[in-house]
Amino acid sequence: MPPIPYRTYVRSHPGSSKEEIENEPDWSSAKHHIGYRNRHDRIPGLVHGGDDSDSEDSQESFLKEAEEESNELQKEMSEHKLINFREAKEKQEDYYLEEPQAHPNGWRYRLNESEDFIKNQQPWPANLKRQKQKEEAEKEEKEKKEKKEQEKQQQEHEWKDGNLNRRRHNDAYASSGGQDDSKPSDQKDDKQEGSKNDEKDSRKDSQKTEQADSDDKDSKPKSEYERLREKYSVQEIALLRSLQEEKKIVESIKQSDGKMKSAWAHLKPSDVIDDADRASPDNWIPRDPNMIRLTGKHPLNAEYPLSDLYETGLITPNRLHYVRNHGPVPHLLWETHKLDIENGKYKFTMDDLVNKFDSVNIAVALACDGNRRKELNMIKRSKGFNWGAGAISNAFWKGALLSDVLKAAGIDYPTKNSGTRRWVNFAGSDEPSEGTYETCIPYEYAMDPVNDVLLAYEMNDVKLPPDHGYPLRVIIPGYVGGRQVKWLSKIWISEKENDSHYHIWDNRVLPAFVTEKDGEFAETLFRHPDTACNEQNLNSVIAKPGHGERIELSDVKKGHTYRIAGYAYDGGGHEVQRVEVSLDDGATWLYCIRQFPEAPVRHGHKYWTWIHWYIDIELGHLLRAPSIIVRCFNVFKNTQPEVGSWNVMGMMNNGWYKVKPEITEGKDGAMEVLFRHPVEPGTGTGGWVEPSADEKIASAKQSGSTPQKQFTREEIEKHDKEDDCWIVVDGNVYDATSVLDWHPGGKATILNHAGKLTQETSESFESIHDGYAYKKLSECILGTVTDKAKAHMKKEAEAAAKAKAEASSRNTDVVLSMQQWYPVTLLKKKNISNDTRQYTFSLGDRTKKLGLGTCQHLQIGFHMADKMLVRSYTPTSPIIGADTEDGTFDLVVKTYFPTDQQPGGALSNILDCMKEGEEVEIRGPTGDIKYLGNGKFEIFDEEEQFDNITLILGGSGITPGYQLIARIMATDSDTTKIKVVDANKDESSILLREDLDKFAKEHKDSFEIQHILSHPSDDWKGEKGHVDEDKIKKYSYAPEKESSKKNVVFLCGPPAMIQKAAMPVLRDWGYEEGKDMFGF
């Protein structure tokens, strides 16, 4: 690969001070911390600054100053119109509302701009001022760092030559080109069947003698079974019967006419969004939460548990099909997508492809050539991530023949007796990090209708899911998945092979002595035509017994059988003609019975599908086996190698698949046999294969010296932006800002983890990166996290695992889940004031309940180009605990309209522009505070009882307080008293004022509210100014040490008001955070 300037530079940072480290809270035991991001990605006690942007005087001052400095740019700005959130939403049509049938199930509208672009990247006056300040501060430091780092850049092959791969070339190669005598290879001793087989032969002879004696006494004609028993054991006869039955099945196999239907055509997939995709460009795609993500959250590369994949049968449903993405999934539309042929010579719409050409619908086994890569990675880390054995699926694909479409576009070069080689090139609409995804196949192959090369628009008889290429992809039966371009946009013919990045530097098998992707050897061999992977290779895998499956020894009884089963496939349309299993480490092999999909044959001899296979054996024999091994044979009578061949890309591993049983003790003390597969996909560590010695040495070298500087959680969370991006991997803190521009996986992959202390970051990094990546990471190191921060990460990981486990058994009548986003429909909007609306949303079913506790929040999500736009809200109805749920909920939201200086609030403007019938996503509940009634709360799963409640709220922070107030006021038996300090800018900013003042009027003994306005009108008679010590003490309940009553205060408002004004006063007064002071 051409040298890439993988430059890294780190901004100098002294680390957290000794005082900051000593004063850092004990996160693992503390109950609550206002102002710090929690595991729900919320900051308790603070409203989101994005939609309350005009709630602080400092913001107004900043905008005014920016306006004065930008007057000279007004003319230039007028020529480049700025886009705000309202304009972006109003100009982008939602075609799904008009033609839902033209879109995949679960389709989501997505705004094709990002919040960051609209708010931060456009030349708003406020942004121009910030940009100028940043450039002046960073220019000198950056130039200095780049100059220094440029001098010590080191290419990967140079680094490996000096560190990890001194033995990569065989000593037999002479410099003259000759070859020395090679060392004799190790030869295994011939394996003998041993005494057990001798005993078996003896028993068979005895049985034959007994049968002969019996025949002498009885002259009746012998049955077929009796005649067979003279020659064979009972087990052998059973096998013979199975073979005879299989012979009949193979002889009667039907041929597909290309018009069949999938058994999964009417299966409704999940329509919820996995929360793992919330912060990625794929935030609009429904995905099954049970898939095993192999490369972190983004981009999606996933397989499903092998046992699930097998159990669904010979046709794979869409939701279980493996996914291979190089970057974000493009948000394409059926109505506007066109296929370009020969650079504009001809263009086809999607309706053209459906209506003008005959369709073919056939089952095709699609496999990634990285299937089973993790087994190779245990020998030595390759350039690929850890596929298990699930990167294979078999689905129906429907579309037009490529040859028909090309001929209709006037392309009809001769395919016989032509002296010119040609290739058909394909390009997708996606934009991965290394440019457009392109590849090619030979022209003659593409134009031969027997090869069934399709331009597919349906998968299992429904529109292609987004992850599988919607609205159009190439299907090349028998080829590896990497040649079958998704989101197809262009096709052209060339007289030379494609030389794009992904065609040259992916889907290749190189000799094992090439261990990197740069250097002369790599450059030559990656560009060598004969290293390309095209047709799939012969492969077979055991699915049953599954990994982790257990059998109690007490269940083993004479005559009981067990069915070993799995899958097998080959490329090029070749039939898998035999599958064998060994129970004695390959000394002898047992014939397995094959199972075929319905009508698997095309054109008389093409098998595009996989097969399933099985063998029934006595359970006792299985449990005595040292291993279970499978291999298969194709039409050429070739079989799989015993051991896969390591290569730098980790491609085409098809060594024998081996499962090992071991005796272990079960939970109740009973002895069991545990079956273990070679590896678990991704970062799983339960397989029987151990990393090689070289891999262990490489891993040890990755954990090099670390600076002694330590960083608190508070410090790390500050660095969560594109221009200041820190990540935490294995307890170390790294400045990844300089990596964003050249990261092969794109910047979104890193930004998902910026400023976060989660174990997930370490797992994601480990799942895909090799030693060289760890070296580049080490160049970015700043120091380590503190012990308290490390304990916090451990606690959060345990809480996340617990929540995920509980989610699988949650009440199905409850909509909210923290693991998934659920679509809700806007029913109606009601104007409360000029800038405030009440939105009513439907859950889609009147019997559904939100599952929200009083004082808890739900999160609203709207799909944007780079990630989901998320804000937290507390519904104003239904009143939780008052039994008023009817399948709907209301939100009261203030709209922060755009001005000449800034684009306004993101989600508030989008909501204001939505039409009835459009959707947003919800998840929850968030917040660790729930009101149970009569002064009792559940806070971090512990019950607390309080006498009186003070709420100090600002701006939209009133809504969680409103739920609490409304519930207490609606419950006659609840005598809890509440005082509210509600701070706002002016009269029009007071949310829910009418309801709150009504509560105060009707419940004078139990409810008091004091509005404080910073910029009131001249007619305002109430409190003016800002929240300060005098106002807090005047309108709040005193702490317990002063009042002798167990009082509590809850806060929610703008950061400056809560952290700089209210909290210091409350602490000095005697309130203690985590004991009687909390943030909603």
GUKESE-332690 format. One record per residue (C-alpha): x, y, z. Coordinates in pm, whole numbers, plus 50000, padded with zeros to 5 digits. Example, Ala and Ser with C-alpha at 12.3 -4.5 7.8 and 13.67 -1.06 7.14 Angstrom:
// GUKESE-332690
512304955050780;513674989450714;
//
This chain:
// GUKESE-332690
500005000050000;501445034449917;502955051450224;500295069950417;501335098650645;500055082850964;501235112851164;500355116651527;500895145951758;499825151652115;498975184052284;500985188052601;498965183652919;500325183253275;497765157853395;495385162153685;496935178853988;497635160454310;494805179754475;492345170954194;493265134054222;492905133754601;489565152454589;488095131154311;484875115054437;484685077654489;482575070554181;482135033954260;480245040154584;478785075354550;475095077754468;474855108254251;477005134454085;475435164853926;477145176453609;478885143753516;477815121853226;476075090153347;475735055953186;472625067953000;474765094652830;472905121953021;474275148453254;472045147953566;470835181553690;471645200553369;469465208653070;470985204052724;472785235552613;471835229852251;468185238352292;468465262252585;471125282752413;469695316452507;469185308752874;472425324652990;473475361152973;477005351052876;475695335952553;473945368652462;477105388252532;479165364752316;476745367252023;476655405052046;480455407052032;480565382351744;478015403051553;480115434551583;483235416851458;481455400951162;479835431551002;482525432550736;481605396850632;477905403550572;478285407550197;480175374850164;477675356750383;474775369050172;476285350949876;476525318350074;473145313650241;473295297150580;470995267550643;469235264150977;467395233951118;463945245751006;465015250950645;466805217350631;463735199050760;461225217750542;463205212550219;463745174950255;460735154750146;459715123350338;458945099850048;458115071550284;454825088550379;453785087650012;455165053949898;455915031250194;455895000449967;459015012649788;461105011750105;462414983550328;460554973850643;461404996950930;462535025050698;463365057750875;463385093350749;466805108950801;467775145450775;470755145350540;472645171550736;474365168151070;473715189051378;477405197151381;477325210651024;474265232451074;475325245451410;479135245751407;480575242051056;478685269750878;480045305450900;477615317951160;479075349051323;479425330851653;481375302851484;483695326751300;484785342051625;485385308051788;487325295951485;489585326251485;490385321551853;491135284551808;493375289351504;495465315651676;495925293451982;496845261551795;498795272251488;502205275551646;501945243751855;500725222651563;503525233551331;506095225651596;504625191151662;504275181751294;507875191151220;509115170251509;506955140051427;507745140851056;511355133751133;510565101351312;507825086351092;508255049351046;506465027250797;504824995550923;507034970850740;510154988350877;508764986251230;507874949551195;511234940751043;512894954451354;510514940551612;508164912151534;509014893751213;512684885651200;511854849651096;509304856450825;511514844050535;512614807850513;516404803950541;516304781150236;516034810649996;519534818949861;520514853549745;521554838749406;518054825949345;519024790049421;517514769649701;519134750749986;517944716450087;514974721850309;514764706950652;512744674950678;509194682050784;507654665651086;505734634450990;502924620751200;502934583851289;500374562251113;497354559951337;495964525751421;492394518151513;493554500151828;492024474052052;488524488952050;488124482151677;489554447151724;486914440551987;484224453951753;485344430151474;485244401251721;481704409751823;480614411651459;482084377051387;480274363051690;477004378451576;477374363451229;478014328651376;474944330851596;472834342151303;474094313051089;473164288151361;469724303251379;469274301151002;470004263851009;467074258851245;464664280651049;464164275650675;461854306250627;462984331450359;465194358150503;464074394150509;466284421050360;467204432550710;468174397050811;470364393450504;472054426650582;472584416250946;474694387550822;477174413250693;476694444950893;476144457851241;472954476051336;474764509051311;476084501050964;472644491950842;471254524750973;473964543050780;473184523250467;469514532550494;470444569150527;472744567350226;470044550850019;467614577850118;470154605050040;470784589049700;467094591449619;467034627949732;470054637049517;468624618749217;465324637349253;466754672049321;464784697749128;466064726548924;465114762249010;463324781748739;464314814648900;460754822349005;460634806449349;459584823849671;461374826250002;459884809850309;460724841850500;458904865650263;456284875150521;458564876750825;458264911250982;461684922651101;462324943051411;461514979951364;463444992851666;466815010151656;469624994351856;471095020152093;474565009251979;473895028851658;472695060951825;475975079751789;476855067651439;475735077451085;473775044751082;471435057451354;468405053451123;468745015951053;466744989751248;469024961051351;468664929851557;470204935251902;471304898751925;473924901251653;477564898851755;479264931651662;482854924951563;484234960051509;482674979251793;479615000251724;480595014251385;480905005451107;478694975051145;480364941651086;478374914351251;477454877851256;474814859351451;475374831151697;476224800251495;473534779151662;470844805051575;472064807351217;471854769551175;468534764751353;466694789151123;467114764250842;468474763250490;467164797950401;468474826050620;466024853250727;467204888850661;467714897151027;470154867951073;472204874350759;475764884550836;476684921050766;479944934750621;480204972750595;483324993650531;481735026250645;478385043650693;475365029950507;474245055750248;470685068650293;469395062749940;465875065749801;464155043149552;462465073349396;465695091949315;468355064849279;469705058148928;472145032848790;474745048948564;476065027448277;479295037148102;479685071548260;476315085748164;475795067047838;472665051547986;470825055848314;468215032948465;465815042148744;464805015848997;461375013148832;463145007148499;465054977648641;461874962748787;459524968548493;461714965948181;463564933648256;462614898148346;463394890748708;465264861048850;464724850249213;467214824249337;468774812549663;472454821449689;474964814149965;476884846050035;480094842850235;482764867350334;486214855050241;487174864250597;484844837650738;486614819451027;489424845351031;489754845551409;491254810751400;494084824751187;494394855451407;495214832851701;498334821851508;499324857351418;497274888851398;496174896051040;494824928550896;491244917650949;488874916451241;487734885151419;485064867751215;483874835551374;482174809051162;479014829751101;480094850850800;477944829350570;474234830450495;471854816950232;468994839350116;466824845349811;467944874149588;465714888549318;466704911449036;467484916048667;470294897048495;473324919548453;473774907048096;470244918248004;470774952948147;474144957747976;472744946647642;469834970747681;472424998147735;474104989147405;477004969547552;477534937347362;481214930247305;482014895547172;482514869147440;484004842247218;487184842647013;487944878047123;491564888447153;490754915947402;490294910547773;487624931747937;486254936748286;482894948248419;483474973848694;481064981748977;480995011749212;478855017049519;477275048749656;478945045149994;481935066150097;484295045350314;487545060150437;489675050150136;487355062849862;484525047449663;484115010049698;484874995849353;485744961849213;485394942048890;484854907648737;485744893948390;483374906048118;482854871147973;481824857948313;479384886348367;477694882448029;477174844848055;473554840348172;474474806548318;476404825048589;473214842748708;474934876048785;472094897848917;471344934248983;469274926249291;466624948249448;464904922749675;466144899449948;463814871550060;461054888049852;461144922050025;463074953349935;466764950550023;467474960650384;469794990850406;472664969550540;472404946950237;472494973149966;469124990949935;467994999149678;470374979949445;473324956349471;475274931049266;474844893949335;477504871149181;476604835749289;479624815049388;481844845649440;483124859849767;481034887449923;483694914049861;482984913849485;479224918549527;478984956249553;476184970949763;474355003949703;475315000349335;475495033349146;477825028348846;478835001248597;481435005048323;483574983248097;487384985548090;490244968047916;492274966148233;491504953848581;490164978748836;492934995749035;490865012449310;491915009149672;489404982649779;489934961049472;493714960549520;494124961549897;491274939050011;490004903949931;493444889549859;495444859349974;499214865349977;502074842050069;502654839650443;506014857550429;504164890250356;503124903050697;502244939250629;500514961050369;503434983550283;506874977250144;507984963649807;506844927749860;503354938649960;503104964149679;504004937649421;501824909649551;498714929749635;498744941749276;499434906849143;496304894548957;496624859549096;496284869649462;492694881549417;489864861949583;486964856249346;485244822549381;484504810149732;486514780749860;485424747350000;484434749450366;482464731650637;481624739550999;480074721651298;477034739451445;475874711451679;477074705651941;477104743051992;479824762352169;479154760252542;476624731752506;476614707552800;475474671552844;475224655953190;476974622653213;474014608953407;471844613953096;473944589752892;471994557652848;472404528352615;470814534252277;470564571952314;471824590452010;473054625551936;472864644351605;476064662251505;475214688251241;476514718551053;476844735550717;479104732850410;479584752450088;481824756249785;482354783449525;481874784949150;478514767349159;480144734349257;478224708949459;479474697449798;479404660149728;480514645550057;480794655550421;482664634950680;483094636751056;485924621751261;485684613151629;489264601251665;491364631151556;491194622051187;492184585251203;488824574051065;485924592850907;482154588550923;479884596850629;477314624450693;473904629350535;473424661150333;470344683250329;469634706350035;467414736849997;464424732049769;465434731049400;469094740849451;470244734149092;470494760748819;471224753948452;471654716748510;474844718048714;475154750148917;474754748349295;474674783849430;473484774349781;475034759550091;473974726150235;473304714050585;474614680350698;474174657250996;475134623751143;473424605051426;475764586451661;475524568951993;475814594352271;478284573252467;480614571952168;480434609752129;481364615952490;484434593752461;485704612452155;488804634452201;487434657951935;484794662251666;486194672151325;484444679150995;485694680850638;483954680650300;484644672449934;483574689649611;482924677549256;486674675549189;487004652249490;489184678449656;488864682750030;489804708350291;493334710550434;493884699450789;495194733850889;494264767550744;496934788050568;497824820550749;497974851750532;498204888750603;494524895350525;493274864750714;491264853350413;489934819850293;490524799250609;489094764750539;491064741250761;489284712750938;486764726051188;487294709951526;485114709651839;486574696652164;484644680852454;485904682852810;484674669053141;483644696253384;481534701153694;478104716953645;476334742453862;474684716254079;477844695554115;476874670353847;479604659853604;479054672553250;480644672252909;481264707852785;481774713752412;484054741752300;484504755151947;487914767751828;487104804351895;484264827651983;483614856451740;484914891351813;486474896052156;485054864052307;487664842852484;485884809752538;487314789352249;489774760952293;492434776452066;495074795752261;497064824852111;500374813751968;503654821852142;504354849151883;500984864951953;501614864852328;504964882052275;503364907852047;500644914652305;503234919552576;505084944852362;501884964652309;501754973152679;504874994452676;505945021952912;503245046253018;503745081953141;503175086753511;500575114153463;497085106053589;493735119953476;490485122653666;487105114653520;486215151653523;489265160453313;488775132453061;485115141052998;486085176352889;487875163052581;484945149552377;485045169952055;486525166351710;489175192651776;489955178752121;489445141252128;490695118952410;489965081852435;490615056452710;491945022052611;492964996052870;493085022653142;495415045552948;494465080252821;495285089552460;494955121752259;493425108451935;492745142551781;495485139651517;494305104651418;490845115551306;491955128650966;493615096250852;491915068951055;491055040650809;487725034350982;486685070850963;486505096951237;483005087151357;484385054251488;486705072951727;484385101651814;481835076451946;484265070652234;485605105952284;485705117252645;484085085152771;485295061153035;483855028152918;485234993152886;483564992152546;486295014552399;489004989352486;486974960352348;486244978952025;489904987551973;491084952252044;488534936951809;489984951551491;493514965351541;496854948451497;500264954951647;501074984351423;497855001551525;498834996951890;502175012751808;500485043451658;498185044651958;501175044452192;502465075952020;499305093852138;499545084452504;499045110552774;498935089753090;496545067753285;493165071253448;493055074553827;492195044454042;488815059954119;488085065153750;489115029153681;486725016853951;483995037953789;484615020953453;484324986753613;481104996153790;479555010153471;480494978753274;478804956753535;475694978953536;475504978353155;475784940353145;473074937153409;470764961053222;471264942152897;470424909153063;467304923653227;466164938852897;465734904552741;463074895553000;461294929153027;457514933553009;456444934252643;453594958252726;456194984252818;457695004152531;460745020352685;464095002552682;467605016452722;468954991452468;466575000352183;464905030352023;461185027051959;459355046951685;456435069151793;454125089151568;453195125951603;449425127851645;448925165151693;450525198151791;449015224952013;450285260552043;450735271152404;452475303952320;454375319852032;457365297252089;456035268352297;454195237652169;452545207152319;453245176152111;451125144852143;452745112252031;451205077851982;452865045452091;450915027451818;448835006652059;446475019352331;447404989952553;451124999152550;452615017552846;455655039952854;457305023053152;458415056353299;458685064353669;457805098253817;460855121453787;462385099953514;462975111153158;462675096552813;464995105552530;463765117652193;465915108351895;465835122451543;467935107851261;470725130051129;473535123650883;476305117651136;474465105351446;471105106151614;470095139951753;469125132452114;467485153352383;465955143252715;462405153152805;459935145153079;456355140252955;453745163153107;451175135853062;450185109653141;450595116053513;452705086453620;451035067353902;447585082353830;446525053853596;445865076953301;447955059853031;446175055152697;448975047552451;449965084052408;452165109552582;452585147452571;455725168452562;455865205752618;458815220552427;459985256152382;461245263952029;464475283552010;464035299451668;466975307651438;468345342951407;470885359751181;473545350051432;472785313451503;470655284551369;468495280451678;467705249451881;468185217551682;465465193851799;463005220851905;462935234851549;462715200451390;459765191351612;458095224251526;458425215951153;457155180451175;453885170451015;451285148151174;452095112051091;455885116551101;457985097451350;460675102451609;462405076351825;462215072252201;464185052552456;464425052352835;463795055153115;466775076353213;467395090453557;468065071953879;465385090654079;461835077254099;459075090754320;457055062954483;454545084654671;454065099855018;457555114655032;459265081954941;461825080454657;463885053154500;467355067354436;469955044254284;467805014254376;467635024554743;464525038454910;464745072355083;462035090355281;461835128655294;459495153055469;459605182855233;460885188954882;462585219054724;462935221154346;465435245754198;464725245953828;465595266953525;464305268853169;463165235253034;464385219253357;460865225253488;459455194253316;460875166753543;459765187753838;456325191953684;455755154153678;456555152254050;454365182354133;451445169753922;451515135254080;451555148554437;448845174054363;446685147254198;446995123554496;444785134454784;446455110955028;449945124654954;450695152455207;454255159255090;455015196655066;456905212654777;458615246254721;459775255754372;462325281454257;461755285153881;464325307053698;463745320053346;464715348653115;461315365953083;457585359653114;457315342352779;460035317752882;458055303153174;456955268353067;453685254153204;453055286553390;449285283753380;449285248653528;451875256853792;450085288353908;446845268853922;448475242754149;449735270654376;446265285854397;444425253154467;447035237954704;448265267354911;449175245755209;451365221255020;452725239354714;454595272154664;456325284654349;458505315154299;459375326553946;462675345453907;463265364353580;466595378253461;465085400853189;461455407153287;459125433153139;458405465053326;455075450353439;456685420953623;455915421853996;457825391054101;461465384154177;464065397953934;467695389853867;469475356553906;469305327554146;471515336454444;471965328454812;469245352054937;466605339154697;467485302754756;467265305755134;464105326755113;462105302854893;463525268554987;463235244255278;466245244955507;468525214555537;468065189455817;470755203956046;468845236956057;465215225556030;465435191956212;463395177655926;464585154455657;464255177555358;465605172355007;466455194754714;466375184954344;467985205854071;467685208553694;468665238353482;471425255453281;474985246153388;475955280953509;472865284153725;473135249453879;476905244653920;478055280353985;475085295754167;472825270054333;475125241454436;477745262254625;474985279754822;473245246954907;476515230555019;477375259755244;473855258855384;474235222255485;472915201555194;475115172555085;475155158454733;474195122054727;472445124555063;469795151955037;470805170354717;470315154454373;470025163754007;467145151853789;
//
